[in-house]
Amino acid sequence: MKRSTSMDDDSILPTSIHSSSNLLTRTTIREANNHLQMLYTHNQELKQIVNEQKIIIEQKDFEYNKLLKSNKSIERHCQQLQALLDDRTRRLYVYERKEVLFRETFKLKPAMELLLDILNTYEKVDNTSLSIPVNTKPLQFVQASEKKNNNDDNVTCQINAV
């Protein structure tokens, strides 16, 4: 800020301060103005830097929030996958137990087939050796009476053919 005056530098100051050390000269004012201009320019540069950094921070905040949402979404997905894995692990354990039972049963298959063959053979022999007609009605359980029969070794149940 320059002031243009048509007066001498000496006329600016009061007459009582006309000592040589206290005089403001044009050079001093010019230097002060230059210094103020440099301060103003530096201040503007700092404001510009602050604004740029503010924009950068806002962009980074936006990116951070976006990544945070993405991270939460991924965490939910991981929890769902973990639940699915736990379910599949439980099912696998059940299948493994069933597989053990199946293998044990499969090992017994020849013995069961042999037993069935033997039972079928005895049944055929029994059916051919009997000349009495067999009642094919199923047996039925009948409750025993209050009396105990000594011949049945204290058995209280009787099975009667119906």
Secondary structure, 3 states (H helix, E strand, C coil): CCCCCCCCHHHCCCHHHCCCCCCCCHHHHHHHHHHHHHHHHHHHHHHHHHHHHHHHHHHHHHHHHHHHHHHHHHHHHHHHHHHHHHHHHHHHHHHHHHHHHHHHHHHHHHHHHHHHHHHHHHHHHHHHHCCCCCCCCCCEEECCCCCCCHHHCCCCCEEECC
